[in-house]
Amino acid sequence: MSLGKVLPLNTGVTIPQIGLGTWLSKPNEVENAVEIAVRNGYRHLDLAMIYQNQDEVGRALKKVIPSVVKREELFITSKLWNSSHQAAAAEAELNETLKQLGLDYLDLYLIHWPVAFQPGQGFVPPHPTAKNEAYLDTDTSLADTWKTMIKLKESGKVKAIGVSNFTIAHIEGIIQATGVVPAANQIEAHPLLPQDDLLEYSNKKGIHITAYSPLGNNTVGIPMLTENSTVQEVAKKLDATPAQVLIAWGAYRGYSVIPKSVQESRIISNFKQVELSKEDYEKVSSIIGAKAKRYNTPFTFNPKWNINLFDEDVEKAAANQVKIV
Ligand SMILES: NC(=O)c1ccc[n+]([C@@H]2O[C@H](COP(=O)([O-])OP(=O)(O)OC[C@H]3O[C@@H](n4cnc5c(N)ncnc54)[C@H](OP(=O)(O)O)[C@@H]3O)[C@@H](O)[C@H]2O)c1
């Protein structure tokens, strides 16, 4: 069983440290995965409209609420997709998310990415002239969308609001425009991308960090971090799995971690928290080598999002910058 740790949010409630990720969980997999997870103690589920599987998650929730857990014992996060950043579209998407899940509120609702797409033309609208490019909405700013999120929170349909994939500059911009500090920022974080500056900033501001892709999942054909020999060495020493070591690495840094699995034995073992000593933590941290590695850079997606989000070298050629206010 997990250590069952929970962490505080700046709204006064807590978020369970280990949650279940659901991205790329194929049809007919995620319903089972969510049911197994909740039956085995998970209370934090990470969802999103773009994963296109929330209706299945909703079916699983019907199986476990209230027979296994009460609704209020679960912490359910979902995310507003890029094509719904505009006020009317955002409200409609939240309503659709709640309908798919069969819920009347979310615990946390995040702006999935700091980039808006044109609304009403599908999840990734094609650019009218540029081949293989998403059609960005360069008018709607992050501050506009954050104001919409604040209204959604006031409606009571979401208990807390936050962001995802935001940099310090993006967050500073929305706070200055509204005075409202996000409850959380969900970011890619693993030993190859520790994001120490963002973590330090978030701790100072009281913004909770949730780490995605903690196992180094990628769609670019590089081995998972569970294959790394140093991670495996530490796992062997602790009689743990490499995934448990990577999850513990994130937990050591004081934030929540949301590994995805659709396999029963992995769902169960990923939730069994092990703890790293300072020495083991530092050993795992050392695998970064000379340069950090970010897997999730939308400028390299197909279709491409032609925008510089993180100022990575590869993004310098992007035609657009984030419109913060
Ligand atoms: N906010 C964002 O933009 C964003 C972006 C990416 C992800 N996320 C969220 O974060 C979650 C986690 O990130 P992720 O899915 O990218 O990556 P991840 O959780 O780091 O890795 C998932 C991969 O690891 C495998 N795996 C799971 N447990 C394992 C174990 N014990 N040993 C070996 N392999 C294992 C899974 O396969 P099996 O399923 O076959 O076990 C899957 O291929 C997502 O599901 C999503 O909820 C958010």
The ligand as an SDF file (V2000), in Angstrom:
LIG
                    3D

 48 52  0  0  0  0  0  0  0  0999 V2000
   -0.2320   18.1920  -18.8200 N   0  0  0  0  0  0  0  0  0  0  0  0
    0.3020   17.6370  -19.8800 C   0  0  0  0  0  0  0  0  0  0  0  0
    0.5500   18.2830  -20.9160 O   0  0  0  0  0  0  0  0  0  0  0  0
    0.6230   16.1850  -19.8390 C   0  0  0  0  0  0  0  0  0  0  0  0
    1.4980   15.6480  -20.7920 C   0  0  0  0  0  0  0  0  0  0  0  0
    1.8290   14.2940  -20.6960 C   0  0  0  0  0  0  0  0  0  0  0  0
    1.2710   13.5380  -19.6880 C   0  0  0  0  0  0  0  0  0  0  0  0
    0.3790   14.0730  -18.7990 N   0  0  0  0  0  0  0  0  0  0  0  0
   -0.2540   13.2570  -17.7250 C   0  0  0  0  0  0  0  0  0  0  0  0
    0.7760   12.5760  -17.0160 O   0  0  0  0  0  0  0  0  0  0  0  0
    0.5370   11.1800  -17.0920 C   0  0  0  0  0  0  0  0  0  0  0  0
    1.8500   10.4300  -17.0530 C   0  0  0  0  0  0  0  0  0  0  0  0
    2.6830   10.8120  -18.1110 O   0  0  0  0  0  0  0  0  0  0  0  0
    2.9630    9.8800  -19.3730 P   0  0  0  0  0  0  0  0  0  0  0  0
    1.7850    9.0230  -19.6350 O   0  0  0  0  0  0  0  0  0  0  0  0
    3.4650   10.7710  -20.4320 O   0  0  0  0  0  0  0  0  0  0  0  0
    4.2170    9.0280  -18.9350 O   0  0  0  0  0  0  0  0  0  0  0  0
    4.6760    8.0560  -17.7660 P   0  0  0  0  0  0  0  0  0  0  0  0
    3.5790    7.8810  -16.7800 O   0  0  0  0  0  0  0  0  0  0  0  0
    5.9660    8.5630  -17.3040 O   0  0  0  0  0  0  0  0  0  0  0  0
    4.9450    6.7140  -18.5390 O   0  0  0  0  0  0  0  0  0  0  0  0
    3.8870    5.9230  -19.0300 C   0  0  0  0  0  0  0  0  0  0  0  0
    4.5050    4.7220  -19.7310 C   0  0  0  0  0  0  0  0  0  0  0  0
    5.2060    3.9350  -18.7820 O   0  0  0  0  0  0  0  0  0  0  0  0
    4.7270    2.6020  -18.8030 C   0  0  0  0  0  0  0  0  0  0  0  0
    4.7860    2.1410  -17.4100 N   0  0  0  0  0  0  0  0  0  0  0  0
    3.9190    2.4070  -16.4110 C   0  0  0  0  0  0  0  0  0  0  0  0
    4.3080    1.8140  -15.2750 N   0  0  0  0  0  0  0  0  0  0  0  0
    5.4440    1.1530  -15.5510 C   0  0  0  0  0  0  0  0  0  0  0  0
    6.3050    0.3310  -14.7840 C   0  0  0  0  0  0  0  0  0  0  0  0
    6.0520    0.0730  -13.4960 N   0  0  0  0  0  0  0  0  0  0  0  0
    7.4090   -0.1820  -15.3890 N   0  0  0  0  0  0  0  0  0  0  0  0
    7.6750    0.0870  -16.6990 C   0  0  0  0  0  0  0  0  0  0  0  0
    6.8820    0.8390  -17.4730 N   0  0  0  0  0  0  0  0  0  0  0  0
    5.7740    1.3690  -16.9190 C   0  0  0  0  0  0  0  0  0  0  0  0
    3.3300    2.6890  -19.3510 C   0  0  0  0  0  0  0  0  0  0  0  0
    2.9570    1.5130  -20.0350 O   0  0  0  0  0  0  0  0  0  0  0  0
    1.6870    0.5890  -19.5460 P   0  0  0  0  0  0  0  0  0  0  0  0
    0.4780    1.4770  -19.5420 O   0  0  0  0  0  0  0  0  0  0  0  0
    1.6580   -0.4680  -20.5570 O   0  0  0  0  0  0  0  0  0  0  0  0
    2.0580    0.1110  -18.1590 O   0  0  0  0  0  0  0  0  0  0  0  0
    3.4810    3.8200  -20.3620 C   0  0  0  0  0  0  0  0  0  0  0  0
    4.0370    3.3510  -21.5730 O   0  0  0  0  0  0  0  0  0  0  0  0
   -0.2590   11.0270  -18.3850 C   0  0  0  0  0  0  0  0  0  0  0  0
   -0.8810    9.7970  -18.5020 O   0  0  0  0  0  0  0  0  0  0  0  0
   -1.1840   12.1990  -18.2670 C   0  0  0  0  0  0  0  0  0  0  0  0
   -2.2320   11.9160  -17.3620 O   0  0  0  0  0  0  0  0  0  0  0  0
    0.0730   15.3960  -18.8570 C   0  0  0  0  0  0  0  0  0  0  0  0
  1  2  1  0
  2  3  2  0
  2  4  1  0
  4  5  1  0
  4 48  2  0
  5  6  2  0
  6  7  1  0
  7  8  2  0
  8  9  1  0
  8 48  1  0
  9 10  1  0
  9 46  1  0
 10 11  1  0
 11 12  1  0
 11 44  1  0
 12 13  1  0
 13 14  1  0
 14 15  2  0
 14 16  1  0
 14 17  1  0
 17 18  1  0
 18 19  2  0
 18 20  1  0
 18 21  1  0
 21 22  1  0
 22 23  1  0
 23 24  1  0
 23 42  1  0
 24 25  1  0
 25 26  1  0
 25 36  1  0
 26 27  1  0
 26 35  1  0
 27 28  2  0
 28 29  1  0
 29 30  1  0
 29 35  2  0
 30 31  1  0
 30 32  2  0
 32 33  1  0
 33 34  2  0
 34 35  1  0
 36 37  1  0
 36 42  1  0
 37 38  1  0
 38 39  2  0
 38 40  1  0
 38 41  1  0
 42 43  1  0
 44 45  1  0
 44 46  1  0
 46 47  1  0
M  CHG  2   8   1  16  -1
M  END
$$$$
